[in-house]
Amino acid sequence: MPTKLHIALLHRCNACFILRLKAHILIIERSRKLSLLRKLQCSFFFDRAELHDKFLTHFSHLEEVIEQLVGLAGSV
């Protein structure tokens, strides 16, 4: 038959175990949130880089068209 001391120690061990388990769960959740944040940041960076490349492509095409129009206007 367990004594009051045994029961108190058992409760204390269970409480410590539960606290450690909660701490591990918080660490895992924080890690997942950071991982998601990093993925979003990388996604934003690549989207931004892709948009920048598209802008430069369209801008250079616009420059070529303007040069052609200036050339046509000069020959008239």
N, CA and C atoms as a LAMMPS dump frame, in Angstrom:
ITEM: TIMESTEP
0
ITEM: NUMBER OF ATOMS
228
ITEM: BOX BOUNDS ff ff ff
-5.0000000000000000e+02 5.0000000000000000e+02
-5.0000000000000000e+02 5.0000000000000000e+02
-5.0000000000000000e+02 5.0000000000000000e+02
ITEM: ATOMS id mol type element x y z
1 1 1 N 0.831 -1.174 0
2 1 2 C 0 0 0
3 1 3 C 0.881 1.245 0
4 2 1 N 0.673 2.16 -0.989
5 2 2 C 1.507 3.355 -1.036
6 2 3 C 1.193 4.301 0.118
7 3 1 N 2.244 4.888 0.604
8 3 2 C 2.08 5.859 1.689
9 3 3 C 1.781 7.235 1.104
10 4 1 N 1.454 8.168 1.987
11 4 2 C 1.185 9.533 1.535
12 4 3 C 2.42 10.135 0.867
13 5 1 N 3.592 9.778 1.393
14 5 2 C 4.837 10.273 0.807
15 5 3 C 5.013 9.746 -0.608
16 6 1 N 4.745 8.432 -0.804
17 6 2 C 4.846 7.845 -2.137
18 6 3 C 3.877 8.532 -3.108
19 7 1 N 2.688 8.775 -2.656
20 7 2 C 1.67 9.416 -3.508
21 7 3 C 2.098 10.851 -3.832
22 8 1 N 2.623 11.567 -2.842
23 8 2 C 3.076 12.94 -3.069
24 8 3 C 4.231 12.97 -4.06
25 9 1 N 5.185 12.036 -3.899
26 9 2 C 6.312 11.965 -4.843
27 9 3 C 5.841 11.613 -6.247
28 10 1 N 4.894 10.708 -6.347
29 10 2 C 4.347 10.319 -7.638
30 10 3 C 3.666 11.517 -8.32
31 11 1 N 2.884 12.269 -7.56
32 11 2 C 2.236 13.459 -8.112
33 11 3 C 3.269 14.492 -8.556
34 12 1 N 4.305 14.628 -7.714
35 12 2 C 5.35 15.595 -8.062
36 12 3 C 6.081 15.17 -9.331
37 13 1 N 6.396 13.896 -9.46
38 13 2 C 7.058 13.385 -10.67
39 13 3 C 6.16 13.579 -11.892
40 14 1 N 4.872 13.297 -11.72
41 14 2 C 3.941 13.49 -12.833
42 14 3 C 3.866 14.963 -13.225
43 15 1 N 3.85 15.841 -12.228
44 15 2 C 3.79 17.273 -12.504
45 15 3 C 5.042 17.727 -13.248
46 16 1 N 6.217 17.242 -12.816
47 16 2 C 7.479 17.579 -13.501
48 16 3 C 7.472 17.057 -14.928
49 17 1 N 7 15.84 -15.097
50 17 2 C 6.931 15.248 -16.426
51 17 3 C 6.011 16.078 -17.326
52 18 1 N 4.871 16.478 -16.804
53 18 2 C 3.913 17.275 -17.58
54 18 3 C 4.524 18.626 -17.946
55 19 1 N 5.23 19.26 -16.999
56 19 2 C 5.878 20.533 -17.29
57 19 3 C 6.946 20.385 -18.371
58 20 1 N 7.736 19.321 -18.283
59 20 2 C 8.758 19.086 -19.304
60 20 3 C 8.123 18.809 -20.663
61 21 1 N 7.052 18.051 -20.668
62 21 2 C 6.334 17.754 -21.902
63 21 3 C 5.774 19.037 -22.525
64 22 1 N 5.186 19.892 -21.693
65 22 2 C 4.662 21.169 -22.194
66 22 3 C 5.793 22.028 -22.763
67 23 1 N 6.936 22.031 -22.1
68 23 2 C 8.083 22.806 -22.588
69 23 3 C 8.532 22.292 -23.948
70 24 1 N 8.578 20.975 -24.11
71 24 2 C 8.963 20.386 -25.405
72 24 3 C 7.944 20.751 -26.479
73 25 1 N 6.683 20.715 -26.138
74 25 2 C 5.636 21.067 -27.104
75 25 3 C 5.781 22.525 -27.527
76 26 1 N 6.047 23.422 -26.574
77 26 2 C 6.245 24.838 -26.908
78 26 3 C 7.449 25.024 -27.826
79 27 1 N 8.523 24.295 -27.542
80 27 2 C 9.72 24.385 -28.386
81 27 3 C 9.403 23.913 -29.803
82 28 1 N 8.678 22.816 -29.922
83 28 2 C 8.308 22.297 -31.244
84 28 3 C 7.412 23.284 -31.972
85 29 1 N 6.423 23.85 -31.283
86 29 2 C 5.528 24.827 -31.911
87 29 3 C 6.304 26.067 -32.359
88 30 1 N 7.199 26.543 -31.53
89 30 2 C 8.002 27.711 -31.88
90 30 3 C 8.88 27.4 -33.09
91 31 1 N 9.45 26.203 -33.098
92 31 2 C 10.282 25.785 -34.225
93 31 3 C 9.472 25.74 -35.516
94 32 1 N 8.255 25.207 -35.437
95 32 2 C 7.39 25.151 -36.628
96 32 3 C 7.033 26.548 -37.103
97 33 1 N 6.735 27.45 -36.177
98 33 2 C 6.393 28.824 -36.552
99 33 3 C 7.584 29.508 -37.217
100 34 1 N 8.776 29.307 -36.662
101 34 2 C 9.967 29.901 -37.265
102 34 3 C 10.218 29.324 -38.648
103 35 1 N 10.006 28.025 -38.78
104 35 2 C 10.187 27.374 -40.078
105 35 3 C 9.22 27.952 -41.098
106 36 1 N 7.964 28.124 -40.704
107 36 2 C 6.96 28.701 -41.595
108 36 3 C 7.34 30.134 -41.951
109 37 1 N 7.805 30.889 -40.972
110 37 2 C 8.214 32.272 -41.214
111 37 3 C 9.372 32.318 -42.207
112 38 1 N 10.341 31.441 -42.038
113 38 2 C 11.477 31.397 -42.969
114 38 3 C 11.014 31.058 -44.373
115 39 1 N 10.071 30.1 -44.483
116 39 2 C 9.547 29.75 -45.802
117 39 3 C 8.851 30.94 -46.443
118 40 1 N 8.061 31.666 -45.655
119 40 2 C 7.372 32.842 -46.188
120 40 3 C 8.36 33.913 -46.611
121 41 1 N 9.411 34.111 -45.805
122 41 2 C 10.409 35.113 -46.148
123 41 3 C 11.131 34.733 -47.437
124 42 1 N 11.486 33.461 -47.585
125 42 2 C 12.152 32.997 -48.81
126 42 3 C 11.224 33.147 -49.997
127 43 1 N 9.97 32.791 -49.807
128 43 2 C 8.988 32.918 -50.879
129 43 3 C 8.856 34.369 -51.295
130 44 1 N 8.782 35.272 -50.322
131 44 2 C 8.677 36.698 -50.619
132 44 3 C 9.903 37.172 -51.374
133 45 1 N 11.095 36.719 -50.939
134 45 2 C 12.333 37.141 -51.594
135 45 3 C 12.342 36.685 -53.042
136 46 1 N 11.975 35.411 -53.296
137 46 2 C 12.014 34.91 -54.663
138 46 3 C 10.931 35.567 -55.509
139 47 1 N 9.754 35.81 -54.957
140 47 2 C 8.71 36.515 -55.695
141 47 3 C 9.184 37.913 -56.062
142 48 1 N 9.828 38.566 -55.121
143 48 2 C 10.329 39.914 -55.353
144 48 3 C 11.405 39.909 -56.436
145 49 1 N 12.308 38.939 -56.373
146 49 2 C 13.377 38.838 -57.364
147 49 3 C 12.787 38.554 -58.752
148 50 1 N 11.791 37.688 -58.792
149 50 2 C 11.143 37.364 -60.062
150 50 3 C 10.452 38.601 -60.647
151 51 1 N 9.761 39.355 -59.806
152 51 2 C 9.109 40.579 -60.273
153 51 3 C 10.136 41.597 -60.773
154 52 1 N 11.252 41.683 -60.088
155 52 2 C 12.313 42.606 -60.498
156 52 3 C 12.853 42.215 -61.867
157 53 1 N 13.088 40.915 -62.077
158 53 2 C 13.564 40.442 -63.377
159 53 3 C 12.56 40.746 -64.479
160 54 1 N 11.286 40.508 -64.214
161 54 2 C 10.247 40.808 -65.209
162 54 3 C 10.213 42.299 -65.524
163 55 1 N 10.33 43.128 -64.497
164 55 2 C 10.336 44.572 -64.706
165 55 3 C 11.5 44.973 -65.598
166 56 1 N 12.704 44.455 -65.31
167 56 2 C 13.871 44.802 -66.117
168 56 3 C 13.701 44.353 -67.56
169 57 1 N 13.12 43.171 -67.761
170 57 2 C 12.882 42.667 -69.115
171 57 3 C 11.939 43.594 -69.868
172 58 1 N 10.828 43.945 -69.24
173 58 2 C 9.861 44.823 -69.898
174 58 3 C 10.433 46.23 -70.112
175 59 1 N 11.223 46.694 -69.166
176 59 2 C 11.811 48.027 -69.284
177 59 3 C 12.795 48.076 -70.444
178 60 1 N 13.621 47.051 -70.587
179 60 2 C 14.584 47.045 -71.692
180 60 3 C 13.851 46.942 -73.029
181 61 1 N 12.756 46.18 -73.057
182 61 2 C 11.944 46.097 -74.277
183 61 3 C 11.351 47.468 -74.606
184 62 1 N 10.906 48.183 -73.6
185 62 2 C 10.359 49.526 -73.785
186 62 3 C 11.434 50.466 -74.32
187 63 1 N 12.644 50.348 -73.803
188 63 2 C 13.756 51.173 -74.304
189 63 3 C 14.009 50.91 -75.788
190 64 1 N 13.967 49.648 -76.186
191 64 2 C 14.176 49.29 -77.595
192 64 3 C 13.093 49.898 -78.474
193 65 1 N 11.849 49.833 -78.024
194 65 2 C 10.738 50.395 -78.797
195 65 3 C 10.895 51.902 -78.926
196 66 1 N 11.287 52.567 -77.846
197 66 2 C 11.487 54.024 -77.884
198 66 3 C 12.612 54.372 -78.852
199 67 1 N 13.695 53.609 -78.834
200 67 2 C 14.813 53.852 -79.769
201 67 3 C 14.342 53.694 -81.21
202 68 1 N 13.518 52.696 -81.473
203 68 2 C 12.99 52.499 -82.828
204 68 3 C 12.116 53.682 -83.238
205 69 1 N 11.27 54.15 -82.328
206 69 2 C 10.39 55.291 -82.635
207 69 3 C 11.209 56.558 -82.874
208 70 1 N 12.246 56.773 -82.081
209 70 2 C 13.117 57.936 -82.275
210 70 3 C 13.821 57.826 -83.614
211 71 1 N 14.265 56.635 -83.965
212 71 2 C 14.913 56.429 -85.269
213 71 3 C 13.959 56.699 -86.414
214 72 1 N 12.718 56.24 -86.283
215 72 2 C 11.716 56.483 -87.333
216 72 3 C 11.407 57.985 -87.434
217 73 1 N 11.291 58.658 -86.298
218 73 2 C 10.975 60.087 -86.301
219 73 3 C 12.114 60.885 -86.913
220 74 1 N 13.347 60.437 -86.688
221 74 2 C 14.525 61.153 -87.226
222 74 3 C 14.642 60.957 -88.73
223 75 1 N 14.132 59.874 -89.267
224 75 2 C 14.263 59.618 -90.695
225 75 3 C 13.163 60.294 -91.504
226 76 1 N 12.159 60.853 -90.841
227 76 2 C 11.055 61.489 -91.558
228 76 3 C 11.394 62.901 -91.928
